[in-house]
Amino acid sequence: MVSENTTRVSFRLKNDIHDLIQKLSADAGIDPSAFMQRALERAVYAHLPPERQKELDDTEALYAVAQQKAREVFNSGRFDEHFTLTVFGELMTDPKARTLYEEVIGADAYTDGAPKKTPLNMYLGWYIKNAIDAEPLLDDAGKPRRAFVKDQPIKSYTLLKSTKSAASGSAALRISRN
C-alpha cells in the first residue's frame, strides 16, 4: 500500500537470495515483503534519528506481541473468519500492547484519522494472518472478502480461513452457519 509516508520500490534479487528470503520469512511467520522491509530498516537504523529508531523498535515489538497473541488465540480454539478482529480485541485489552500501539500511531487507539494507523493496521493484519498460516477467505470472483466495523481501532479486515487441519473443520462449520 502506498501512502504519503511510503514509497513503492522494485528491485531484482538473485534466485538463491530470493529462495533464502522465502524460507527465512516463512520460518519467522511473516510475509517476505515484510521480512525484506525489516532487513532494510535495520540496515539504516544507526543513521536514523533516535525518535525514529524508537518507533521502529516499538513497531517490531508490537508485531511480535501480535504474532504471539494470534498463536495463543488460535491454540485456544478461537479461530473463525473474524480472527483478525478477535486478535485485535485481545491486543487492545492488553495494557502493554495497547500502549505500544498508541505510541506507534501517536494517538488513542480508537481515534480515527491518525496518519500512521492505516499502514500499521495493514501490517498487523499480515502478521496476525501469517502467525497461524491462515489464508484470505475468497468471494466467488476470487477476491479476498472483507468485513467492516465501527467503534474499533481497525475499520476493516480480511476474513480468514485456516490452513491448519485442527482449526479448519471448526472454521468451516462457523462459516457455513453465517
N, C-alpha and C positions, 0 to 999 in steps of 0.2 A: 504494500500500500504506500503510495507516495503522498506525502503531506507537506505542509510548509516547512517542517523541520527535518525532512528526509530527502535523500537524493537516490534515485534508482541508478545502479551501476550494472554493467555487464562485463564479464571477462571470461577467458578460457583457462581451463585447468588441464594439466597433463592427466592422462587416464589413471595412472597409479595414485596420484594425489586425490582425484575425484573419488576413486574407489575407497581410499582410506577415510576421506571425509564422510562418505556414506556409512561406513562401518562405525566410525567413532561417534557420529551423531546418533546413530541407532542405539549404540551402547549407552549413550548419555540420555536417551529418551527424548531427543529434541529433533526438530526439523533441520535438515542440512543447511538451509539458508540461515537459520538462527545460530547454528554452530559456527558458520563462517563469519557471521556478523560479530559474534562474541570474540572470535580469534582476532579479527581486525581491530575491534575496540581495545583489546588487551595489548595489541602491538603498538598502539599510540597512547596508551594510558598515562605513561610517565610525562607526556607532553601536554596533557590536559590540565586545566585549572582545577584546584582542589575541590571546588563545588561540583564540577562535572565528574570528577573521579568518585565523589561520594554518591552521586546519582547513579553511576554505573554499578557501584558496589551494592547499593540498596536495591537496584533493579535485579541484579543477579541473585541477591538473597531472596527477593520476593519470588522469582521464578523457581528457586529451589524449594521454598515453602509451598508454593502452589503445586509443584510436582509431588511432594511428599503428601500433601493433603489429598490430592487426587488419588494416589495409591491407597491411602487409608480409607477413603470413602468407597473406592472400588472394592477393596478387600473386605469391607464390612457388608458387601452385598447390596449396596445402594445405587447401583448403576441403572440408569434409564436414559432415554433420549435427551433428557434435560440435565444431563450430568454436569455440563459446564456451569449452569446456573446453581446447581446444588453445591459444587465446589466453591464457587464464588461466595455463596452464602456462608459457607464454613469459614472462608478466609476473613469475611467481614465480622464474624463473631469472635475471631482470634485477635486479641488486642495488639499483639506484636505484628501480625500480618497486616492488619488494618493500618497501623501506624506506618509501616514500610510503604504500603500502597499510597497513603496520603502524602508522605514525604516525596515520593517519586512524582506524583501528579501535581503537587503543590496546592492541594485543595482538599476539602472534605470529600470523602468517598462518594457521597450521594449528590454532590454538586454537578450540574450539567455544564458543559462547555469548557472544561479545563483542557488547554491545548495538548497536554501530554497524555490525556486519558484515553483517547481513541486508539493511538498506536500501542499503548501499554496493554489495553484490554485485548486487542487483537493478538499480541504475542502471548499474553496469559492464556488465551483460548488455545493457542497452538501447544503451549507447554502442558496444559491440562489434558488435552487430547492425546498428545504423544506420550505422556507419563504412563498411560494404560494401553497404549497402542490401539486406540479407537479410530474409527473412520467416520466421515460425514454420512449422515442419512440422506439419500438422494431422492429427488422427486421423479416423476415419470419421464421428465426431459433429461434426467441425468445430472441435474444441478443440485448442489447442497441445499437442504431445507433449513430455514432459519426460523427462529422464534423471536418475538419482540416483547419486551417487558417494560413496565413503568415502575417508578419508585425503587429502582435498583441501581447499583453502581454501573452495571452494564445495561445497554439499551437493546441489544440483540446478541444472538449467539447461534452457532451452527448446531443443529440437532445431531446427535451421535449414535453410532451403533458400535457394539463391542466386537472385536475380532477374536477375543478370547472365549473359548468354549464354555467355561463355567458361567459367565455372565450373559453370553449370547442368548441362551434359552430364555432366561428371565426377562431380558430386554425385549426380546421378540414378543413375549406374552404381553408385556405392558404396552408395547406399540400397537398390537392388534386390538386392544381394548379401546383405544382412543378413537 
